[in-house]
Amino acid sequence: MARKRALALFSGGLDSILAAELVRRQGVEVVGLHIKTGFFSEDVKQRLGLLKPEETPAVLAAKSINLPLIEVDISNTYCDIIANPRYGYGKNANPCVDCKIKFFKTAKEVMEKEGFDFLVTGEVLNQRPKSQRIDTLKVIEKESGLEGFVVRPLSAKLLPPSIPEQKGWVDREKFLDIKGKNRERQLQLAKEFGLSYIPQPSGGCLLTMEEIGKRIFDHLEHNQWNCETAKLIPIGRHFRLPSGLKVIVARNKDEANYLKSFSDKWYLMRPVGKGTVAVLLTDREPDEEDIKLAAGLVARYSKNTEREVELVKNNKVITKLIAKPLSEELIGQLRLKPTLKNKT
C-alpha cells in the first residue's frame, strides 16, 4: 500500500501537536495547515507589527516537531461567517460550528489541490460545548464534504471509525479515548513523546471575548460591518456618539500608527504634537458636535489635558480646534452598551 498523506489542522496548541504526532508515528506523511481568520491574538499582533510571521505560535510549534506547515489566510471572507452564522453564536460573537465548517472546507480545497488522503484534527470530544459534541462533529463533517475522512486521534476510540481507520490507513488501537477539558492525559503523552515545546492553553480566538462580541454586534446593528471595519474590532477603545458616529481611540503608539493608515478611507482626529489618535468611521465630513466630542476623547486619552486637535482626511487638515477632555460621566455614556444578538 502506498504511503498515505494526511493534512492536519494545526493551531499550534498541544492538542494539534499530539494529533499530528499520533498519526505521523504510524508512518503517514503529515503536513500541518494553519488557518488565519484575523481574529486570533497573534493575527492582531502581526497586524500591529508586534509579531514576525516566523514567531507565531503555530510556526514555533511546527518547527519544534519538524512538521511542514501550510498557512492560509481567510480573513477577507471570514467576516461574512461572523455576520451570518447558520448555526448561531456561542457565548459571544463566536460562530464556532460555522467556523469549523469553514476550516474543514478550506482544508478540503488544500487536500484536493495537494493530493492529501484525509484530514487530522486535534479535536477532543466535549472539550468545547458547542463545536465538539458528537452531533456537531457529524454536522461539520457532512457540511464540509469530508464526511468519514476526518481522523481525531485524541478521541478516536469514543467516535465511530473513520474511513482511514476502516481501510487500515491508520491503526485505531493506537489512538486515544480522551474527552472533556482535563489536559492530564495530553500532558502525559507530551512527556512520553519527549516534546520540547509544550504550549500553554490559551483562548486565542478573540471572538469568545465579551468586549469583542459587544463591538461586533454594535457594528452589525449600525450596518457598519464588513471585512475592512472588522480589522478595527480588536483595536483601541470604541465609542458610539449620540449621532450614531463610531469613534475608535488608540490605546498605545502601535495602535495609533495602525489607525493612521486608514486616514485615506476615514477621518482621523489627531493632536498637534504628542498624543493619541482616533478614527471616525465615516466617509462624510462629521458635523461640528461630533468633531467636538471626538476631539474631547482624544484630549482625554492624551494625558487628560486640553490640547489643540485637528481633523484630517488623506493627510489634509480639515479643521483645528482646542479640545477639552471629556468628563468620565460623558465618556461612560458614549461607551458601547451590551447589544442583543440573534442566536439561531
C-alpha positions as CSV (number, residue, x, y, z in Angstrom):
1,M,0.0,0.0,0.0
2,A,1.3,3.4,-1.0
3,R,2.2,5.7,1.8
4,K,-0.8,7.9,2.8
5,R,-0.7,11.6,3.1
6,A,-2.7,13.5,5.8
7,L,-3.3,17.2,6.3
8,A,-3.6,18.2,9.9
9,L,-5.4,21.3,11.1
10,F,-2.7,22.9,13.2
11,S,-3.3,25.8,15.6
12,G,0.0,25.3,17.4
13,G,-1.8,24.2,20.6
14,L,-0.8,21.0,22.4
15,D,-3.8,19.0,21.0
16,S,-2.9,19.8,17.4
17,I,0.7,18.8,18.0
18,L,-0.2,15.5,19.6
19,A,-2.8,14.7,16.9
20,A,-0.2,15.2,14.2
21,E,2.4,13.2,16.0
22,L,0.0,10.3,16.7
23,V,-0.7,9.9,13.0
24,R,2.8,10.6,11.8
25,R,4.2,7.9,14.1
26,Q,2.2,5.4,12.1
27,G,4.2,6.1,9.0
28,V,1.7,8.5,7.5
29,E,3.1,11.7,5.8
30,V,1.6,14.6,7.8
31,V,1.6,18.3,6.8
32,G,0.1,21.0,9.1
33,L,-2.4,23.5,7.9
34,H,-2.7,26.8,9.9
35,I,-5.7,28.9,9.0
36,K,-5.7,32.7,9.8
37,T,-9.1,34.4,10.5
38,G,-7.8,37.8,11.6
39,F,-9.4,37.2,15.0
40,F,-6.7,35.3,16.8
41,S,-4.5,37.3,19.1
42,E,-1.4,36.5,17.0
43,D,-3.2,37.8,13.9
44,V,-3.7,41.2,15.6
45,K,-0.1,41.3,16.9
46,Q,1.1,40.8,13.3
47,R,-1.2,43.5,12.0
48,L,0.3,45.9,14.5
49,G,3.8,44.8,13.6
50,L,4.4,43.3,17.0
51,L,5.0,39.7,15.9
52,K,7.0,38.4,13.0
53,P,5.5,35.7,10.8
54,E,8.2,33.2,11.9
55,E,7.4,33.9,15.6
56,T,3.7,32.9,15.7
57,P,2.7,30.0,18.0
58,A,1.8,27.8,15.0
59,V,5.1,28.3,13.3
60,L,7.1,27.7,16.5
61,A,5.1,24.6,17.4
62,A,5.5,23.2,13.9
63,K,9.3,23.8,14.0
64,S,9.5,22.1,17.4
65,I,8.4,18.8,15.8
66,N,9.8,19.4,12.3
67,L,6.3,19.5,10.8
68,P,5.9,21.1,7.3
69,L,3.3,23.9,7.6
70,I,1.0,25.5,5.1
71,E,-0.7,28.8,6.1
72,V,-3.9,30.1,4.6
73,D,-5.4,33.5,5.4
74,I,-9.2,33.5,5.1
75,S,-9.8,36.9,6.8
76,N,-11.1,38.5,3.6
77,T,-14.1,36.2,3.7
78,Y,-14.4,35.2,7.3
79,C,-16.3,38.4,8.2
80,D,-19.3,37.0,6.3
81,I,-19.4,34.0,8.6
82,I,-19.3,36.2,11.7
83,A,-22.2,38.3,10.4
84,N,-24.5,35.3,9.4
85,P,-23.6,32.1,11.2
86,R,-26.1,29.4,10.1
87,Y,-25.6,27.5,13.4
88,G,-25.6,30.6,15.6
89,Y,-23.1,32.0,18.1
90,G,-21.5,30.7,21.2
91,K,-21.5,32.8,24.4
92,N,-20.4,35.9,22.5
93,A,-19.7,36.5,18.8
94,N,-18.0,33.2,18.2
95,P,-19.7,31.2,15.4
96,C,-17.9,28.0,16.4
97,V,-19.8,25.5,14.3
98,D,-19.8,27.6,11.1
99,C,-16.1,28.5,11.8
100,K,-15.1,24.8,11.9
101,I,-17.1,24.1,8.8
102,K,-15.2,26.9,7.0
103,F,-11.9,25.4,8.3
104,F,-12.8,22.0,7.0
105,K,-13.9,23.4,3.6
106,T,-10.6,25.3,3.4
107,A,-8.7,22.1,4.3
108,K,-10.6,20.2,1.7
109,E,-9.6,22.6,-1.0
110,V,-5.9,22.2,0.0
111,M,-6.3,18.4,0.2
112,E,-7.7,18.2,-3.4
113,K,-5.1,20.6,-4.7
114,E,-2.1,18.9,-3.0
115,G,-3.2,15.3,-3.0
116,F,-3.8,14.5,0.6
117,D,-5.9,11.4,1.6
118,F,-7.5,12.5,4.8
119,L,-7.8,15.2,7.4
120,V,-6.5,15.1,11.0
121,T,-7.6,17.3,13.8
122,G,-6.8,17.8,17.5
123,E,-10.4,17.9,18.5
124,V,-11.3,16.4,21.8
125,L,-14.9,15.2,22.4
126,N,-16.8,17.6,24.7
127,Q,-13.9,19.9,25.2
128,R,-15.8,22.7,23.5
129,P,-19.5,22.9,24.5
130,K,-20.8,24.0,21.0
131,S,-18.5,22.6,18.3
132,Q,-17.1,19.4,19.8
133,R,-20.2,17.5,20.8
134,I,-20.6,14.2,18.8
135,D,-23.7,15.5,17.0
136,T,-21.9,18.7,15.8
137,L,-18.8,16.8,14.8
138,K,-21.0,14.9,12.4
139,V,-22.7,18.1,11.1
140,I,-19.3,19.7,10.5
141,E,-18.0,16.8,8.5
142,K,-21.2,16.5,6.4
143,E,-21.4,20.2,5.7
144,S,-17.8,20.4,4.7
145,G,-17.9,17.5,2.3
146,L,-15.4,15.5,4.3
147,E,-17.7,13.0,5.9
148,G,-15.8,9.9,7.0
149,F,-12.4,11.4,6.1
150,V,-11.6,13.2,9.4
151,V,-9.4,11.4,11.9
152,R,-9.5,12.7,15.5
153,P,-6.7,10.7,17.2
154,L,-7.2,12.1,20.7
155,S,-10.8,10.9,20.9
156,A,-11.0,8.3,18.1
157,K,-12.0,5.4,20.4
158,L,-15.0,7.3,21.5
159,L,-16.2,8.0,18.0
160,P,-17.4,5.9,15.0
161,P,-14.4,4.6,13.0
162,S,-13.4,6.9,10.2
163,I,-12.8,5.6,6.6
164,P,-9.0,5.8,7.1
165,E,-9.4,3.6,10.2
166,Q,-11.7,1.2,8.5
167,K,-9.3,0.8,5.5
168,G,-6.3,0.3,7.7
169,W,-4.5,3.5,6.7
170,V,-4.1,4.2,10.4
171,D,-4.4,1.8,13.4
172,R,-7.3,2.8,15.5
173,E,-5.9,0.9,18.5
174,K,-3.0,3.3,18.7
175,F,-5.3,6.3,19.2
176,L,-6.9,7.5,22.4
177,D,-10.2,8.0,24.2
178,I,-9.8,11.4,25.7
179,K,-12.9,13.6,26.4
180,G,-13.6,16.8,28.3
181,K,-11.4,19.7,29.3
182,N,-8.9,18.0,31.6
183,R,-5.4,18.1,30.0
184,E,-3.6,15.5,32.2
185,R,-3.5,12.8,29.5
186,Q,-2.3,15.2,26.9
187,L,0.5,16.4,29.2
188,Q,1.4,12.8,29.9
189,L,1.5,11.9,26.2
190,A,3.7,15.0,25.5
191,K,6.1,13.7,28.2
192,E,6.1,10.2,26.6
193,F,6.8,11.7,23.2
194,G,9.6,13.8,24.6
195,L,8.2,17.1,23.3
196,S,10.5,20.0,24.0
197,Y,7.8,22.6,23.2
198,I,4.6,22.4,25.2
199,P,2.4,25.5,24.6
200,Q,0.2,26.7,27.4
201,P,-3.6,26.6,26.9
202,S,-5.0,29.9,25.9
203,G,-8.1,31.4,24.5
204,G,-6.5,32.6,21.3
205,C,-9.8,33.3,19.5
206,L,-10.9,36.9,20.2
207,L,-14.5,36.2,19.2
208,T,-15.0,34.4,22.5
209,M,-14.4,37.6,24.4
210,E,-17.3,39.7,25.7
211,E,-15.9,43.0,24.7
212,I,-15.1,41.9,21.2
213,G,-18.6,40.5,20.8
214,K,-20.1,43.8,22.0
215,R,-18.1,45.7,19.3
216,I,-19.1,43.3,16.6
217,F,-22.8,43.4,17.4
218,D,-22.6,47.1,17.6
219,H,-21.2,47.3,14.1
220,L,-23.8,44.8,12.8
221,E,-26.6,46.8,14.4
222,H,-25.4,50.1,12.8
223,N,-24.8,48.4,9.4
224,Q,-21.1,49.1,9.6
225,W,-19.8,45.5,9.4
226,N,-17.6,44.5,6.5
227,C,-14.1,42.9,6.2
228,E,-12.5,46.4,6.3
229,T,-14.1,47.5,9.6
230,A,-13.6,44.1,11.0
231,K,-9.9,44.8,11.1
232,L,-10.6,47.5,13.7
233,I,-12.7,45.5,16.1
234,P,-9.7,44.4,18.3
235,I,-8.1,47.8,18.1
236,G,-8.4,50.7,20.6
237,R,-11.3,52.0,22.7
238,H,-14.7,52.0,21.0
239,F,-17.3,54.7,21.4
240,R,-20.7,55.5,19.8
241,L,-21.6,59.2,19.7
242,P,-25.3,60.3,20.0
243,S,-25.4,60.9,16.3
244,G,-24.5,57.3,15.7
245,L,-20.9,58.0,14.6
246,K,-18.4,55.4,15.7
247,V,-15.1,56.7,17.1
248,I,-12.1,54.4,17.9
249,V,-9.3,55.8,20.0
250,A,-5.9,54.2,20.0
251,R,-4.6,52.8,23.4
252,N,-0.9,53.0,22.6
253,K,1.7,54.0,19.9
254,D,1.3,50.8,17.9
255,E,-2.4,51.2,17.7
256,A,-2.1,54.9,16.8
257,N,0.3,54.1,13.9
258,Y,-2.1,51.4,12.7
259,L,-5.2,53.8,12.8
260,K,-3.2,56.4,10.9
261,S,-3.0,54.0,8.0
262,F,-6.8,54.4,7.5
263,S,-6.7,58.2,7.0
264,D,-7.3,57.8,3.3
265,K,-10.5,55.9,4.0
266,W,-12.0,57.5,7.1
267,Y,-11.5,60.7,9.1
268,L,-8.7,60.9,11.6
269,M,-8.6,63.0,14.7
270,R,-5.1,63.7,16.0
271,P,-3.4,66.2,18.4
272,V,-1.0,68.8,17.3
273,G,2.1,67.3,19.0
274,K,2.2,64.2,21.1
275,G,-0.8,62.2,22.0
276,T,-3.2,59.5,20.8
277,V,-5.3,59.5,17.7
278,A,-8.8,58.4,16.8
279,V,-10.6,57.1,13.7
280,L,-14.1,58.4,12.9
281,L,-15.8,55.7,10.9
282,T,-17.5,57.8,8.3
283,D,-16.7,58.8,4.7
284,R,-18.7,62.1,5.1
285,E,-17.3,65.1,6.9
286,P,-18.6,64.9,10.5
287,D,-20.7,67.7,12.0
288,E,-19.4,70.3,14.5
289,E,-20.8,68.4,17.6
290,D,-19.3,65.1,16.5
291,I,-15.9,66.8,15.9
292,K,-16.0,68.4,19.3
293,L,-16.8,65.1,21.1
294,A,-14.2,63.1,19.1
295,A,-11.6,65.8,19.9
296,G,-12.6,65.6,23.6
297,L,-12.0,61.9,23.5
298,V,-8.5,62.4,22.0
299,A,-7.7,65.0,24.7
300,R,-8.9,62.7,27.5
301,Y,-6.7,59.9,26.3
302,S,-3.7,62.2,25.6
303,K,-2.7,62.6,29.2
304,N,-6.2,64.0,30.0
305,T,-5.1,67.6,29.1
306,E,-6.5,70.4,27.0
307,R,-4.8,70.5,23.6
308,E,-5.1,71.5,20.0
309,V,-6.6,68.8,17.8
310,E,-7.0,68.5,14.1
311,L,-9.4,66.6,11.9
312,V,-7.6,65.0,8.9
313,K,-8.6,63.2,5.7
314,N,-6.0,62.0,3.2
315,N,-3.3,63.8,5.3
316,K,-5.1,67.0,4.6
317,V,-6.2,69.1,7.7
318,I,-9.9,69.8,7.5
319,T,-10.2,71.8,10.7
320,K,-8.5,72.5,14.0
321,L,-9.9,73.2,17.5
322,I,-8.8,73.4,21.1
323,A,-10.3,70.3,22.8
324,K,-11.0,69.9,26.5
325,P,-11.0,66.3,27.9
326,L,-14.5,64.8,28.2
327,S,-15.7,64.0,31.7
328,E,-15.8,60.5,32.9
329,E,-19.5,60.7,33.1
330,L,-19.9,61.6,29.5
331,I,-17.3,59.0,28.4
332,G,-19.4,56.4,30.3
333,Q,-22.4,57.4,28.3
334,L,-20.5,57.0,25.0
335,R,-19.0,53.6,25.7
336,L,-20.6,50.7,23.9
337,K,-23.5,49.1,25.7
338,P,-24.3,45.4,25.6
339,T,-26.2,44.6,22.4
340,L,-28.7,41.8,22.0
341,K,-27.7,39.1,19.5
342,N,-29.9,36.9,17.4
343,K,-28.9,33.4,18.4
344,T,-30.1,30.8,15.9
